[in-house]
Amino acid sequence: MKMMFESERIDLAKTVKKMFDRKDTNVAGGNMSIKVFDQDGHPYILITPSFMSETYYSELHPAQILVIDGLSLEKIDGVGTVTREINMHEQAYKAHPDIRCVYHSHAPESMFWATIGQDMPNVTEVTRELGRIRCLPFAPACTKKLADTVYDGLKKLGDKAVENVFLLNSHGILVTASELHIAVRIMETLEWNAKIAYQQTIFIKLGLLNDYQSCGQNYKEPLPNGTIPPIALPECNKINIPQKFHKNLTRPNFEI
Ligand SMILES: [Zn+2]
């Protein structure tokens, strides 16, 4: 017998293991979820279980991907317990109807910027589309305060919430995206950007650079329209990609 959302759960289990092995999160935690719909349009959240990293090292059977009813928020299928951080996922999905993936990780290079409580300078071409890489005010892990902080932060972004990353102060990273594989791309390119920005900081301190550089100019100078291509859809078996994908995401000026 087929499991509910079998192909999506297989894909999520495979992806989470790959990301763990690539050190895009650590053994202390992290979790991934996607939002899917049945034929009647009823929403569900598919999410990795509690202790995904600590106990299972992200080696999950697809049956361990939990199915949560998107309206009642009850677990209706899957082996394992629901992570306490699910409140953050729920609030993120609530913030914008087109968010279809929430990826929370403890990736090492980005954690540096998260722990100093500062925005990460956005310097690489591939991450420029993310705009400002904002560090949210501190709120303890798993609390309602953290979930509400994420919700408030996403609400301010308008449609950009569908393609965004927040640094969670002293804790980790939260990517929101329209699709699982886009979230993965955002997470890993963010890690490269974190390391490169740190290296640029050293050059600035050495007096070899005046300020952070990106795309041939100071990283704070806006780029002419059309310079940076939008984040591309991956060439995969387009599981869970919404029918109407946002073409030209607009973002508030303070986010650029
Ligand atoms: Zn966490």
Residues whose N, C-alpha, C, O or C-beta is under 5 A from the ligand:
A	BS01	ZN	G29 G30 G172
